[in-house]
Amino acid sequence: MTLTRQTATDIFAATASKLTEEGYDVIVEPSASLLPDPLKSFSADGIAIGKSPKLVIEIAHEGPRDAARVAQLQQALKDVPDWKLHLVLGSGPSSPDIAQADEASITTVLERASKLVLTDPEAALLMAWAALEALGRSRRPDDFARPQSPGRIIELFASEGIILPSEAAFLRTMAAKRNAFAHGDLKQSASSSELERFMGVILRLINSPDLSVPVDKAAS
C-alpha cells in the first residue's frame, strides 16, 4: 500500500481507519506483551487484532534503514502462525536522523527541568522526555536515530530489562500525561512527586555504564 506524502501520524490514522472498517481492532504502539514472542524486542507502530490473520502494522519509507527493519520483521514473522506484516509505504522520505547530544548537554537539560518542577511542571515534563530520548540516542544511536514516541522508548527499555517493570508502568503513566498535554489537553499536568521520580529514573540511566545492561545486573 503506497500513500502520498503525509506525516506518519496521518498515514497510521488512514491505515487504522481502513482496517477498522474491515473488522479489526487497531492498537497503536502496542506493549511487548501483545506481540508474538519473536517480535517482543521490536517497537511496532501498531497491531490489528480481532480477526485472522492478526497484523503487525509497519509504516516505512524508501531507504536502507527502513528496508533493513522490514526484512527483520518479515524474518521474525516467518514461523509465527496467524500473524502477518501489514506494510504501509509512505512516498515521502523517512524522518531525518537527529543529531546526537553529548551527555553534558543532556544533564544540563535535566537540571533545567528540575528547576521548573514547581513553577512550570508541564515544561519540566516535556524537557524530561526530551532528555530521556536524547540519552537513548546518545547510547544507542542505531535504535534511536529517528524521532521516537514515548511509548517506543519505554517498550524498548522494558523489553531489555533496562528499566524495572514498576518503572515501565510508571513511565507509561507519564507518557500518557505528556501526550495529552502535547496534543492540546492544557489541563493535563504532573505532580512534583511524579516529576521528581521521573527525573530520578533518567538520572539513574545517565549514571549507568550503558543502556544494554539489565537494571538488576547493573546494580550487582
Secondary structure, DSSP 8 states (H G I E B T S, - for coil): -EE-S--HHHHHHHHHHHHHHTT-EEEES--GGGS-GGGTTS--SEEEESSSSEEEEEEEESSHHHHHHHHHHHHHHTT-TTEEEEEEEESS----------HHHHHHHHHHHHHTTTT-HHHHHHHHHHHHHHHHHHH-HHHHSS---HHHHHHHHHHTTSS-HHHHHHHHHHHHHHHHHHTT-TT----HHHHHHHHHHHHHHHTSS-SSS-HHHHT-
